């Protein structure tokens, strides 16, 4: 990477990347250690949710550095959601489970999100004109919220929460024709897709026969358009490599739980599908691309610190391998303006870059 930019601009990019990581860690601390255990009397003690957030994390509300950071990331914007939108969702209305179902290491049950428990309800927004600052979107309900959950060995595999509904909405609005879905879960995406007249047939690829079995026994019979659904017990990558993908108009991929565990699989699938002519959609793709953007910014930082080709010749893990490949892909790029750097870091360019 041949960088001919103002050093102050580059420093701001790197500082924002570090702030993105810091804020992400702060949010995770709150979500994992405090959010699910809030008491009503605690809520009433504070003027707003942000004050409660600061108190639980023992952050001084008058710390000027943190106040500046909070303003950049809109940390005080915890949105109280109206549950009506989600309760009226067709899946909530029509797919019912009255008793917990256990099958081998799986459990299908109704779970409860406690009142005032915070959660991410949309994919991130990366602000291009603010050094690609990553804004998370947090919300809560002021009453307990019930939802369907599938767990495996007591670890959640899929749950129909506002996050799943919101992050799949854009794809569900555009899906049509013959559809391939990678990853079954508890069938939220194929159920909503099957309700559309524009969707004619849905093939669902799922590697775990136990998940298919519990779904076929308890959920699929409730699908109004179950005749559109075909279940295929295969490994996703193998299926993509061997199937006639030209028969599909649309492919939706949902094989991961977090952007971190998605990254390597996302890169592999993107390359398998690079010649596919139909439309593809990846769950939480913006968050996955944000991780790759951080790798590119690491390369910028290492360039400024004098790293050379020798530093990228060996890989000790998958993260190293990704960085090393990105280094050689971008090695000869000349970037001499803010606009060219923004182009390098854009979602569109990252998606093109990983196909090289």
Secondary structure, DSSP 8 states (H G I E B T S, - for coil): -EE-S-HHHHHHHHHHHHHHHHHHHHHHHHHHHTGGG--HHHHHHSSSHHHHHHHHTT--TT-HHHHHHHHHTTTT-EEE--THHHHTSHHHHH----S-EEETTEEEEEEEE-TT--EEEEEEEEEGGGTTEEEEEEEE-SS-EEEEEEEETTEEEEE-SHHHHHHHHHHHHH--EEEEEE--TTSHHHHHHHT-TTEEEEEEE-S-HHHHHHHHHHTGGG-TTGGGEEEE-S-HHHHHHHS-GGG-SEEEE---SSHHHHHHHHHHHHHHTTT--SEEEETTHHHHHHHHHHHHHHHHHHHHTT--GGGGS--SSHHHHHHHHHHHHHTT-EE-SHHHHHHHHSHHHHHHHTT-
